[in-house]
Amino acid sequence: MTDLTEGNLFRGLIAVAAPIVAGNVLQSVLEMVDLFFVGRLGYEAIAGVAMGGTVVMVLMTIVIGLVTANTAFVSRHYGARDLGMVAKAVYHTLVLGLLFSMVLTAVGLLFSEDILLLLGAEPDVAVLGASYLTVLFAGIATMIELWVINSSFQSCGDAITPMVLVVLANILNIILDPLMIFGYGGIPAFGVAGAAYATVISRGVAFAIAFALLLSGRTPIPFSLRTKIDLSLVWRMMLVAVPNSVQSGLRSVTFMMIMAIVAIFGTVAVSAYGIIGRLETVAFMPGFGIATATAVVVGQNLGAGKPERAARGVRLAAFLNGAFMALMAVVFFFAAPSLIEVFDPSGASTEIGVSYIRTVAPFYVFIAVATVLGFALNGAGDTKKPMYATLFSMVLFQVPLAYILPDLLGIGITGVWLAVVCGAILQVGMLFSMYRRGTWKRATI
């Protein structure tokens, strides 16, 4: 466990961030491996999985809010050395996660194909995407509960255990991917659905290990299944979770609406956008690791009554993430064609994918800083401000602009990419203004 309230702040931030970054990068590599194998089935399969991933993002927004609330409560009480409340928060988040996962399973199983068609998917793409989604949502509970437990360990300064669990799950997933997609021996070929089977099985194994560890008493969290439900705590957690869920929902809906606009330009455009989404996931995941560590730094230090130390951690994280994303922007800008053709050897997706990267990548630094500031506010439990920033910059600004610019400027799909850039610039400006006011330092949860 790493105590982020004392000692060298840079070393503490790196000690928590590095394992998270490693786990996130491996997770991104896994998603690229999924896409690589699915890509052997054709660009329609790529488009189906890409659009299916968008649906997952939208339906998982409630759970994202719960995990954010869990991070805020666990890190805050861990910083205050109240381990009883740490355990209580983890228990309540697991119960709420299980309840919401049941809702997600029902929605995913019943409406996957209809949602994909609503997004503008062609019928064959919708069928492929639905076959992927129905399997994924059938096993979503173990994925959500694993996420909750990992965030609990990270909030206490233990980023190693979650990393090991992610490594184990992803190695198993990579082994299962070709077996489940193409079949081998007595294992039938499930096609696109095979990628989802591999994900569900591997995450189920990791969750079983994580839950056993939580019950073992070998962690600082004195977890007990005999904990009684405290409705007042549920209410307080929901006050933090709901604005973040709305924020995540707005972000996901924005992505979904942009996907629908991209679909107007054809299946090849959707395929290119899906490939770019996976590539950006790899680029952004180290930043999300740094941002997650920032939330823990903020939570622990506010719990310990050290708001200025929390602010120093935010500045340090913003610099590190900005510098890293500047480097990634250069790599992506020049290597774009080769990277895209790894996943679509036909070359059909290359031109559109390159146009996106060459337009958006120069502005990755803005996205990097916005990510850190948003996580910092969330870690303080001040989740309403990032929600407002997302609403105005993405839903009310970026989406209409993406619809208008292609025809207004006569530049086709490049207009959509320009809208993404404009939305990112507005968002970082709003978040910086909100952060500078300093009210997050006095936030109560």
Protein Blocks (a to p, Z undefined) as FASTA:
>chain_A
ZZfkgcjfklmmmmmmmmmmmmmmmmmmmmmmmmmmmmmnojklmmmmmmmmmmmmmmmm
mmmmmmmmmmmmmmmmmmnopaklmmmmmmmmmmmmmmmmmmmmmmmmmmmmmmmmmnop
afklmmmmmmmmmmmmmmmmmmmmmmmmmmmmmmnopaklmmmmmmmmmmmmmmmmmmmm
nopajbccekjmlmmmmmmmmmmmmmmmmmmmmmnopafblcdfkbccdfklmmmmmmmm
mmmmmmmmmmmmmmmmmmmmmmmnojklmmmmmmmmmmmmmmmmmmmmmmmmmmmmmmmm
mmnopaklmmmmmmmmmmmmmmmmmmmmmmmmmmmmmmmmmmmmnommmmmmmmmmmmmm
mmmmmmmmmmmmmmmmmmnopamlmmmmmmmmmmmmmmmmmmmmmmmnonajmlmmmmmm
mmmmmmmmmmmmmmmnommmmpcZZ
